Amino acid sequence: MANRFEQVDEIVDDAIALILEQRADGQWAKVFCPKSALPNLGEDKTSASMAPKDALSNAVKLANEAKAPIVVIDPDSVWKKEWGELYRDGGGLDET
């Protein structure tokens, strides 16, 4: 069974966010971790831009460590189906 990730439009408290973007120089992603998701963080943290697949891997590792969910912010439709299923709250799968 493929992994499922919820697509949202903005940061969610207590969730690790994978933020995807299409830029002139390619597809990039950042991982955002709110301090509320990982108690030992003194402040919210955002990674440097990296390849989307690498960011997803880092987000999964961080979410497992924090025992927190992952949400995906993808306004430019960068998500690739081979990474898993992307859905919107309500249970339906996103067809993008």
Buried (B, 14 or more C-beta within 10 A) or exposed (E): EEEEBBBBEEBBEEBBBBBBBBEEEEBBBBBBBBEEBBEEEEEEBEBEBBEBEEBBBBBBEBBEEBEBBBBBBBEEEBBEEEBBBBBEEEEEEBEE
